[in-house]
Amino acid sequence: MSLRATLVGPPVGDPEAHVAGLTILLRQLLSFQDAGIDEVEVQGIEAAKIPSDSRLTISVLAVPAGAPVRGDTVLTGRIGLVWHRLLPKRLLAAGYRGDIEAAPLEAGEFVVAPADKAGLRQAEDLLLAALLKATDGLISRSINRRISLQVTRALLETSLTPNQMTGLAAVFGLAAIAAVAWGGAAWFIPGAFLLQVQSILDGCDGEISRLKYIRSRLGEWLDQVVDDVVNLGFFIATGWALYQAGWEPARVLTIIG
């Protein structure tokens, strides 16, 4: 059974305004798509203004303003609203049917109507804040994620892809390994700094992926492989540098024991 949603008018502000790297209308459609919606009717928007994007694979139909909402529609929302990217998915999973603006929200969820620049900024802030994970450790919550979200914000309107971001982070990780492997113990602190930069940037690829709905199995594989190679490589380089500095493994084990 196919699922249908409807975006109704009048629009809130400008649905073609950008929030976190996407137009608001495209963001709404991709959020519906992520929730498993098969078809979306958009009221009062010319067919020529319906977003054409490779990420959008569902059927999107332009219908006249004020057209009656079909009885088999499961979710409705006003054109131009910005909501938590997982809200439609959660509502459908909970069995909710109806207007997204009237839906009960859970902790961290939101629905905002960005009608001006301040509203657009608020919407972007909320989308970024929603990327925080309950599983983030102390360092990630207090340092890494705070910085990575600001880096991500600066990159959202660029064409940089998550995979390219993974590659950029890897450069810093490999530089950290090289610094310690060739520079020895004297380069531990610079190497650790470069590794920390890699760790921060490593969070940006996932943030960009979720905010811009860019996903691929290659990207998931690449992210995991880069993390493993960098972590193992830095560990090996550190051990080699300690050995070169006279820290014999037997002595280290004796001290630990």
Backbone torsions as a table, in degrees:
resi	resn	phi	psi	omega
1	MET	NA	126.4	-179.4
2	SER	-79.3	150.8	179.5
3	LEU	-110.2	138.0	-176.7
4	ARG	-123.6	141.0	173.4
5	ALA	-125.8	159.9	179.7
6	THR	-132.7	132.8	170.8
7	LEU	-101.6	119.7	-173.8
8	VAL	-107.0	160.1	176.6
9	GLY	-96.8	177.3	-2.8
10	PRO	-74.7	152.6	-178.7
11	PRO	-65.0	151.3	171.6
12	VAL	-89.5	116.9	179.5
13	GLY	58.4	-139.7	-177.8
14	ASP	-108.9	109.0	-179.2
15	PRO	-66.2	-12.6	177.9
16	GLU	-93.7	0.4	176.7
17	ALA	-69.0	148.7	-178.3
18	HIS	-90.2	136.0	172.0
19	VAL	-134.7	119.3	178.4
20	ALA	54.7	42.1	171.3
21	GLY	90.8	-4.4	178.7
22	LEU	-133.3	153.5	171.5
23	THR	-66.5	153.0	-177.8
24	ILE	-61.1	-41.8	-178.9
25	LEU	-63.2	-44.8	178.2
26	LEU	-62.8	-39.1	178.4
27	ARG	-61.7	-41.9	178.1
28	GLN	-61.8	-45.7	-177.8
29	LEU	-64.9	-42.6	-179.9
30	LEU	-66.8	-34.3	177.1
31	SER	-65.7	-41.3	175.0
32	PHE	-62.5	-43.9	-179.5
33	GLN	-59.7	-43.1	179.5
34	ASP	-61.9	-28.6	-178.8
35	ALA	-81.1	-7.0	-179.9
36	GLY	99.9	8.9	176.3
37	ILE	-68.3	139.3	-178.5
38	ASP	-99.2	-26.9	-175.5
39	GLU	-147.4	137.1	178.1
40	VAL	-126.5	129.1	172.0
41	GLU	-97.8	131.9	-179.3
42	VAL	-115.9	117.6	-175.1
43	GLN	-86.4	136.1	170.7
44	GLY	74.0	10.1	177.4
45	ILE	-109.0	129.2	178.5
46	GLU	-60.8	144.5	-179.3
47	ALA	-55.9	-33.5	-178.9
48	ALA	-67.9	-19.8	-178.5
49	LYS	-97.4	-0.4	173.7
50	ILE	-69.4	128.1	-176.5
51	PRO	-57.3	135.9	173.4
52	SER	-111.6	110.0	-172.8
53	ASP	-147.0	140.3	-177.0
54	SER	-63.8	-24.1	179.2
55	ARG	-74.2	-20.7	-174.9
56	LEU	-91.5	111.2	-176.4
57	THR	-113.4	-7.3	-179.9
58	ILE	-83.9	167.0	178.3
59	SER	-81.7	128.0	178.5
60	VAL	-122.2	122.7	-176.0
61	LEU	-116.2	132.4	174.0
62	ALA	-88.0	124.7	179.7
63	VAL	-124.8	158.5	-177.9
64	PRO	-61.6	151.0	176.4
65	ALA	-60.8	137.9	178.5
66	GLY	80.2	3.7	178.5
67	ALA	-62.7	141.8	-179.5
68	PRO	-61.6	140.2	177.7
69	VAL	-75.8	129.0	-176.9
70	ARG	-64.6	148.8	-175.5
71	GLY	-65.9	-22.9	-179.0
72	ASP	-93.5	12.7	177.1
73	THR	-73.7	131.0	-177.6
74	VAL	-95.4	-31.8	179.4
75	LEU	-136.8	142.7	172.7
76	THR	-128.3	154.9	177.2
77	GLY	-161.8	152.0	179.0
78	ARG	-73.8	143.2	175.3
79	ILE	-62.9	131.3	176.6
80	GLY	100.4	-6.1	175.9
81	LEU	-74.4	151.3	172.5
82	VAL	-119.0	127.7	179.8
83	TRP	-131.6	166.7	175.6
84	HIS	-52.2	132.0	-170.8
85	ARG	-60.0	-24.9	-178.4
86	LEU	-99.1	2.4	-175.3
87	LEU	-60.5	-50.5	179.3
88	PRO	-58.5	-39.2	179.5
89	LYS	-63.0	-44.4	-179.0
90	ARG	-66.5	-39.6	-179.4
91	LEU	-64.4	-44.0	179.4
92	LEU	-65.8	-40.0	179.2
93	ALA	-64.3	-30.7	180.0
94	ALA	-84.5	-2.7	178.9
95	GLY	86.4	10.6	-179.3
96	TYR	-73.6	141.5	175.6
97	ARG	-136.7	126.2	177.9
98	GLY	142.8	-152.7	-174.0
99	ASP	-80.5	127.9	-179.6
100	ILE	-62.7	-36.2	179.8
101	GLU	-63.2	-26.7	-178.4
102	ALA	-95.0	0.1	-175.0
103	ALA	-75.3	145.9	174.6
104	PRO	-69.6	134.2	-177.7
105	LEU	-102.0	145.5	173.6
106	GLU	-97.2	172.7	-176.4
107	ALA	-54.6	128.5	177.9
108	GLY	89.3	-14.2	179.7
109	GLU	-82.2	159.2	-176.9
110	PHE	-158.4	156.4	169.0
111	VAL	-138.7	118.7	-177.7
112	VAL	-126.2	154.4	-179.9
113	ALA	-115.0	89.4	-176.0
114	PRO	-79.0	96.7	-176.2
115	ALA	-95.5	-8.8	-179.8
116	ASP	-147.1	-176.1	-176.8
117	LYS	-62.2	-37.9	178.5
118	ALA	-64.2	-39.4	178.6
119	GLY	-66.8	-38.9	177.6
120	LEU	-63.8	-40.1	178.2
121	ARG	-65.2	-42.1	178.0
122	GLN	-61.1	-43.5	-179.6
123	ALA	-61.5	-43.3	179.5
124	GLU	-65.2	-41.5	177.9
125	ASP	-58.2	-43.4	-178.6
126	LEU	-67.3	-40.4	178.2
127	LEU	-63.2	-40.9	179.0
128	LEU	-68.1	-43.5	-179.1
129	ALA	-63.0	-30.4	-179.4
130	ALA	-70.0	-8.7	178.9
131	LEU	-83.3	-11.7	178.3
132	LEU	-62.8	139.2	-177.0
133	LYS	-110.8	140.9	176.9
134	ALA	-66.1	-22.8	-178.7
135	THR	-85.4	-4.1	179.1
136	ASP	-61.6	135.4	177.3
137	GLY	-76.4	-179.8	-176.2
138	LEU	-59.6	-48.9	-178.4
139	ILE	-64.0	-42.1	-179.7
140	SER	-62.9	-45.4	-178.6
141	ARG	-66.7	-43.1	-171.4
142	SER	-88.1	-23.3	-176.3
143	ILE	-126.9	-67.0	-170.3
144	ASN	-57.3	-51.8	-174.9
145	ARG	-67.0	-35.5	178.7
146	ARG	-61.0	-40.9	-179.4
147	ILE	-77.1	-44.3	-176.1
148	SER	-62.2	-35.4	179.4
149	LEU	-65.8	-35.4	178.0
150	GLN	-71.9	-37.0	175.5
151	VAL	-64.3	-44.4	178.5
152	THR	-60.0	-44.3	178.9
153	ARG	-55.9	-42.1	-177.9
154	ALA	-69.6	-23.3	-174.5
155	LEU	-99.9	-8.2	-172.4
156	LEU	-63.2	-31.8	-179.1
157	GLU	-90.5	7.7	175.1
158	THR	-96.9	175.5	179.9
159	SER	-91.8	7.2	-178.3
160	LEU	-62.3	127.7	-179.0
161	THR	-93.5	162.3	176.3
162	PRO	-56.9	-40.7	180.0
163	ASN	-64.4	-38.1	176.8
164	GLN	-66.3	-35.9	177.4
165	MET	-66.0	-39.3	176.3
166	THR	-60.5	-42.4	178.5
167	GLY	-63.3	-41.2	179.2
168	LEU	-64.5	-42.2	177.7
169	ALA	-62.7	-38.7	-178.8
170	ALA	-62.0	-33.2	179.4
171	VAL	-59.1	-42.9	179.7
172	PHE	-68.9	-37.6	178.1
173	GLY	-64.8	-43.5	178.6
174	LEU	-67.2	-34.5	176.5
175	ALA	-65.0	-36.4	177.6
176	ALA	-64.0	-44.0	178.8
177	ILE	-62.5	-46.5	-179.0
178	ALA	-62.9	-39.6	-178.0
179	ALA	-60.8	-43.6	-178.2
180	VAL	-77.9	-39.3	-177.5
181	ALA	-64.4	-39.9	-177.7
182	TRP	-99.8	-25.0	-178.8
183	GLY	-91.3	-18.2	178.7
184	GLY	79.2	-165.2	-175.3
185	ALA	-59.9	-27.7	-179.5
186	ALA	-64.3	-18.4	-177.6
187	TRP	-103.8	15.3	179.6
188	PHE	-60.2	-46.3	-176.5
189	ILE	-68.5	-49.3	174.8
190	PRO	-58.2	-38.7	179.2
191	GLY	-64.2	-42.6	178.7
192	ALA	-64.2	-36.7	178.0
193	PHE	-64.1	-45.6	179.3
194	LEU	-63.2	-37.2	177.9
195	LEU	-65.4	-36.9	178.0
196	GLN	-67.2	-38.3	175.8
197	VAL	-62.1	-42.5	177.8
198	GLN	-60.7	-41.0	-179.5
199	SER	-63.9	-39.7	179.2
200	ILE	-67.5	-48.6	-178.8
201	LEU	-67.1	-26.2	178.5
202	ASP	-63.5	-26.1	176.8
203	GLY	-76.8	-21.6	-175.7
204	CYS	-70.6	-33.9	-177.7
205	ASP	-62.9	-41.6	177.8
206	GLY	-68.6	-36.3	179.3
207	GLU	-65.9	-44.8	177.5
208	ILE	-63.1	-41.7	-179.7
209	SER	-59.0	-45.9	-176.8
210	ARG	-72.7	-40.1	-177.3
211	LEU	-72.3	-31.6	-176.4
212	LYS	-107.7	7.7	176.0
213	TYR	54.7	45.0	177.1
214	ILE	-112.3	108.0	-177.3
215	ARG	-132.5	148.9	174.4
216	SER	-160.4	150.4	176.4
217	ARG	-64.9	-34.2	177.4
218	LEU	-60.8	-43.2	-179.4
219	GLY	-62.3	-42.6	178.6
220	GLU	-63.3	-43.5	179.7
221	TRP	-65.0	-45.4	-177.6
222	LEU	-62.1	-42.2	-179.7
223	ASP	-61.8	-43.8	-179.0
224	GLN	-67.3	-43.5	-178.5
225	VAL	-64.4	-44.5	-179.9
226	VAL	-60.7	-44.8	178.8
227	ASP	-58.3	-46.9	-177.7
228	ASP	-64.9	-43.3	-178.8
229	VAL	-64.6	-44.8	-178.5
230	VAL	-65.6	-46.7	-178.0
231	ASN	-63.8	-46.6	179.6
232	LEU	-67.5	-41.1	-179.9
233	GLY	-62.2	-41.5	-179.8
234	PHE	-68.5	-38.0	177.7
235	PHE	-62.0	-45.4	179.9
236	ILE	-65.4	-43.0	-179.8
237	ALA	-63.1	-38.7	178.7
238	THR	-65.5	-43.7	178.0
239	GLY	-61.7	-41.9	178.9
240	TRP	-63.9	-42.6	-179.6
241	ALA	-65.0	-38.4	178.0
242	LEU	-67.0	-40.2	178.4
243	TYR	-62.7	-43.2	179.0
244	GLN	-64.1	-28.4	-179.4
245	ALA	-85.6	0.9	177.1
246	GLY	100.3	5.8	177.7
247	TRP	-84.7	91.8	-178.2
248	GLU	-72.5	140.6	-178.8
249	PRO	-54.6	-40.9	-178.2
250	ALA	-61.8	-39.9	-179.4
251	ARG	-67.0	-41.8	179.9
252	VAL	-62.8	-44.2	179.8
253	LEU	-64.5	-34.1	178.3
254	THR	-66.4	-41.7	179.8
255	ILE	-65.8	-42.4	-179.5
256	ILE	-65.4	-40.3	-179.4
257	GLY	-71.4	NA	NA
